[in-house]
Amino acid sequence: MTKQNMQALTFKRYGKSPDVGFRAVPRPTELKADELLVQVHAVGLNPIDNMIPTGMFKPVLQFQLPATIGSDLAGVVIQVGSQVTRFKVGDAIFASIFDTGKGALAEFAVVAESAAALKPARLDFVEAASIPMVGLTSWQALKERADIQSGQKVFIPAGSGGIGTFAIQLAKYFGATVATTTSSKNLALVKSLGADQVVDYTREEFDKVLKGYDLVLGTVRGDAIEKSVGILKPGSKIVSLVGPLDKAFAEARRLNFLLKFVFGLMSRKIIALSKKRFVSYSFLFVRPDGEQLSEISTLLETEQIKPVIDKVYSFAQAKEALDYLAQGRAKGKVVVKIV
Ligand SMILES: NC(=O)c1ccc[n+]([C@@H]2O[C@H](COP(=O)([O-])OP(=O)(O)OC[C@H]3O[C@@H](n4cnc5c(N)ncnc54)[C@H](OP(=O)(O)O)[C@@H]3O)[C@@H](O)[C@H]2O)c1
C-alpha cells in the first residue's frame, strides 16, 4: 500500500456476487470548500449497508464502483475545506454520509459540513457511531413527518432493533405512549427503554391486542404495515421505513416517469387501505442532517436517550459484522471499531 492509499471495505458490483472485500483505495486529499476530511474511529452498521450491494437501491442511490460500504461514522477532523466554519482540525464529530455516494468503512472519509455534528462528549466513538442513521430516521419520522404530540399513542414494532431501541426512547422523550413488538428474549430490553405495552410476537399478533393508535412507524417488512392500519384511529399516520415506496418519494427525488409509475403501483394497495380508514400513508427515506444530529446530541448528553449496542467488531472483522447484522437479530446496534 502506498502512502496515498487507505484500506476500505468495498463492493465491486451489484447483484448476488458483489465481491465485498478490503481494498486499498486512494486516500481522499482534495476537499470541496464545504467538506471535512475525517479520520474514522468507528462505523455504525445499518441493514441498508447489506442491501446496497445487492442492487436493490440502484435506481435510487448513486455510487461509483468499487464503492465503500457504510454511512454512519464517528471520528476526528484532520482537514477542512476553505469555506468550513462550524468545525476545525482536531474536532471529534459524528455524521451520516448516507446518500452522498461516499462510504464510511475506511480509514478516512469525506463528510459534508452540513452532515456533521460535534460528537457528544459523554459518548465514546463507538457509541457515537451507533447513532446517526437510527437517530435521524427516528427524528425525521416522529417529529418532522408525523409531528408527534405528547399523549399520543405510537406503535414502534421491532423495538429491539437499531431503529426500535432509539425510536422508543425518542417517542417517550416526546411524551408519547409507546407500544412495541419483540420476541420473548428481548422483552426486558424493550421495557427498559420505556415501552409501555410490549407484544411478544411469538405469542400474540399485535393487531389483535392494540387499538386506538395515532401513529405507526413501519419497521418490519411483509404484511405488518397493512395489518397496522387496523390499529389506527381515523386521522392518524403510518410512516414506513421499509416501503412500499410511493409516488411522493419518487417525486421528491425527481426520479423518472417510469419509477414514479412503478412506486405508485407498489403503494397503491396500502394507500387505498389507509384511505378507507382515514389514515395517511407515507414512505420515509432518511437524509443526512448535521443540525438535527446536534439536537439529538443534546438528548444523548443529558442521557434522555442512551445508545444500545449489541456487538462491536474490529475493522478486520467488518464483513463478519455485516453478516451478523444481516441475520436480522441484532439487539440495538452493531459497530465496527476502526482505531
Ligand atoms: N427508510 C429509511 O430511511 C430507513 C432508515 C433506517 C432503517 N430502515 C429500515 O428499517 C428496518 C429496521 O431497521 P433496524 O436498523 O432496526 O434493523 P435491525 O437492527 O437489523 O433489526 C433487528 C431487530 O428486528 C427484530 N425483528 C425482526 N423481525 C421482527 C418481527 N417480525 N417483529 C418484531 N421484531 C422483529 C429483531 O428482534 P427479534 O430477534 O426479537 O425478532 C431484531 O432485534 C430495516 O428494514 C431498515 O432497512 C429504513
PDBQT file of the ligand as one rigid body, heavy atoms in Angstrom, charges set to zero:
ROOT
HETATM    1  N1  LIG A 401     -36.234   4.297   5.081  1.00  0.00    +0.000 N 
HETATM    2  C1  LIG A 401     -35.164   4.638   5.799  1.00  0.00    +0.000 C 
HETATM    3  O1  LIG A 401     -34.626   5.737   5.676  1.00  0.00    +0.000 OA
HETATM    4  C2  LIG A 401     -34.623   3.653   6.799  1.00  0.00    +0.000 A 
HETATM    5  C3  LIG A 401     -33.669   4.063   7.744  1.00  0.00    +0.000 A 
HETATM    6  C4  LIG A 401     -33.211   3.142   8.683  1.00  0.00    +0.000 A 
HETATM    7  C5  LIG A 401     -33.699   1.838   8.662  1.00  0.00    +0.000 A 
HETATM    8  N2  LIG A 401     -34.602   1.468   7.732  1.00  0.00    +0.000 N 
HETATM    9  C6  LIG A 401     -35.151   0.097   7.693  1.00  0.00    +0.000 C 
HETATM   10  O2  LIG A 401     -35.847  -0.138   8.901  1.00  0.00    +0.000 OA
HETATM   11  C7  LIG A 401     -35.788  -1.526   9.214  1.00  0.00    +0.000 C 
HETATM   12  C8  LIG A 401     -35.350  -1.701  10.665  1.00  0.00    +0.000 C 
HETATM   13  O3  LIG A 401     -34.009  -1.260  10.771  1.00  0.00    +0.000 OA
HETATM   14  P1  LIG A 401     -33.147  -1.642  12.036  1.00  0.00    +0.000 P 
HETATM   15  O4  LIG A 401     -31.878  -0.896  11.948  1.00  0.00    +0.000 OA
HETATM   16  O5  LIG A 401     -33.954  -1.525  13.277  1.00  0.00    +0.000 OA
HETATM   17  O6  LIG A 401     -32.889  -3.216  11.754  1.00  0.00    +0.000 OA
HETATM   18  P2  LIG A 401     -32.225  -4.290  12.695  1.00  0.00    +0.000 P 
HETATM   19  O7  LIG A 401     -31.494  -3.641  13.804  1.00  0.00    +0.000 OA
HETATM   20  O8  LIG A 401     -31.489  -5.263  11.845  1.00  0.00    +0.000 OA
HETATM   21  O9  LIG A 401     -33.484  -5.066  13.316  1.00  0.00    +0.000 OA
HETATM   22  C9  LIG A 401     -33.237  -6.245  14.023  1.00  0.00    +0.000 C 
HETATM   23  C10 LIG A 401     -34.329  -6.417  15.065  1.00  0.00    +0.000 C 
HETATM   24  O10 LIG A 401     -35.576  -6.652  14.427  1.00  0.00    +0.000 OA
HETATM   25  C11 LIG A 401     -36.354  -7.505  15.264  1.00  0.00    +0.000 C 
HETATM   26  N3  LIG A 401     -37.340  -8.196  14.451  1.00  0.00    +0.000 N 
HETATM   27  C12 LIG A 401     -37.120  -8.948  13.345  1.00  0.00    +0.000 A 
HETATM   28  N4  LIG A 401     -38.292  -9.403  12.866  1.00  0.00    +0.000 NA
HETATM   29  C13 LIG A 401     -39.274  -8.940  13.682  1.00  0.00    +0.000 A 
HETATM   30  C14 LIG A 401     -40.683  -9.064  13.714  1.00  0.00    +0.000 A 
HETATM   31  N5  LIG A 401     -41.344  -9.766  12.793  1.00  0.00    +0.000 N 
HETATM   32  N6  LIG A 401     -41.361  -8.420  14.680  1.00  0.00    +0.000 NA
HETATM   33  C15 LIG A 401     -40.702  -7.691  15.626  1.00  0.00    +0.000 A 
HETATM   34  N7  LIG A 401     -39.371  -7.570  15.662  1.00  0.00    +0.000 NA
HETATM   35  C16 LIG A 401     -38.665  -8.165  14.692  1.00  0.00    +0.000 A 
HETATM   36  C17 LIG A 401     -35.337  -8.444  15.882  1.00  0.00    +0.000 C 
HETATM   37  O11 LIG A 401     -35.797  -8.830  17.156  1.00  0.00    +0.000 OA
HETATM   38  P3  LIG A 401     -36.123 -10.371  17.472  1.00  0.00    +0.000 P 
HETATM   39  O12 LIG A 401     -34.793 -11.078  17.407  1.00  0.00    +0.000 OA
HETATM   40  O13 LIG A 401     -36.739 -10.292  18.809  1.00  0.00    +0.000 OA
HETATM   41  O14 LIG A 401     -37.050 -10.822  16.391  1.00  0.00    +0.000 OA
HETATM   42  C18 LIG A 401     -34.071  -7.584  15.983  1.00  0.00    +0.000 C 
HETATM   43  O15 LIG A 401     -33.861  -7.090  17.295  1.00  0.00    +0.000 OA
HETATM   44  C19 LIG A 401     -34.823  -2.166   8.201  1.00  0.00    +0.000 C 
HETATM   45  O16 LIG A 401     -35.566  -2.779   7.175  1.00  0.00    +0.000 OA
HETATM   46  C20 LIG A 401     -34.070  -0.966   7.658  1.00  0.00    +0.000 C 
HETATM   47  O17 LIG A 401     -33.564  -1.170   6.355  1.00  0.00    +0.000 OA
HETATM   48  C21 LIG A 401     -35.070   2.348   6.791  1.00  0.00    +0.000 A 
ENDROOT
TORSDOF 0
